[in-house]
Amino acid sequence: MLKLAVIFLVVGLLLGALGFGGIGGAFVGIAKILFFIALALFLIFLVLGITAGKKVKDTLD
């Protein structure tokens, strides 16, 4: 998902530099949304991984 965010960001910046500001701004907006979704998923899976790791550790002790 971060790969898509970077692609949208680069295309948006390129379009903005070429004078297509409206479309470029839309691409940058999509890149922001994808970045924050990826960040939220990372944090959710990080918390789930830590809690699952603690449960496995507790059962092994």
C-alpha positions in Angstrom: 0.0 0.0 0.0 2.9 2.3 0.7 4.1 1.6 -2.8 0.9 2.8 -4.3 1.0 5.9 -2.1 4.5 6.8 -3.4 3.4 6.2 -7.0 0.4 8.5 -6.6 2.6 11.1 -4.9 5.2 11.1 -7.6 2.6 11.2 -10.4 0.8 14.0 -8.5 4.0 16.1 -8.2 4.9 15.5 -11.8 1.4 16.6 -13.0 1.6 19.6 -10.7 5.0 20.6 -12.2 3.6 20.2 -15.7 0.7 22.6 -15.0 -2.1 20.1 -14.3 -2.7 21.4 -10.7 -6.2 20.0 -10.2 -5.4 16.5 -11.3 -2.1 16.6 -9.5 -3.7 17.8 -6.3 -6.2 14.9 -6.5 -3.3 12.4 -6.9 -1.5 13.9 -3.9 -4.8 13.7 -1.9 -5.1 10.0 -2.8 -1.5 9.5 -1.8 -2.2 11.0 1.7 -5.2 8.8 2.2 -3.3 5.6 1.2 -0.4 6.6 3.5 -2.7 7.1 6.5 -4.5 3.8 5.8 -1.2 2.0 5.6 0.0 3.7 8.8 -3.3 2.6 10.6 -3.0 -1.0 9.4 0.7 -1.1 10.5 -0.2 0.1 14.0 -3.1 -2.4 14.3 -1.0 -5.3 13.2 1.8 -4.1 15.5 -0.5 -4.2 18.5 -2.0 -7.5 17.5 1.5 -9.0 17.1 2.7 -7.8 20.5 -0.4 -9.2 22.2 -0.2 -12.5 20.4 3.4 -12.8 21.3 2.7 -12.2 24.9 0.0 -14.9 24.9 2.4 -17.4 23.3 5.1 -16.5 25.8 2.7 -17.0 28.7 1.6 -20.4 27.5 5.2 -21.6 27.1 6.1 -20.6 30.6 
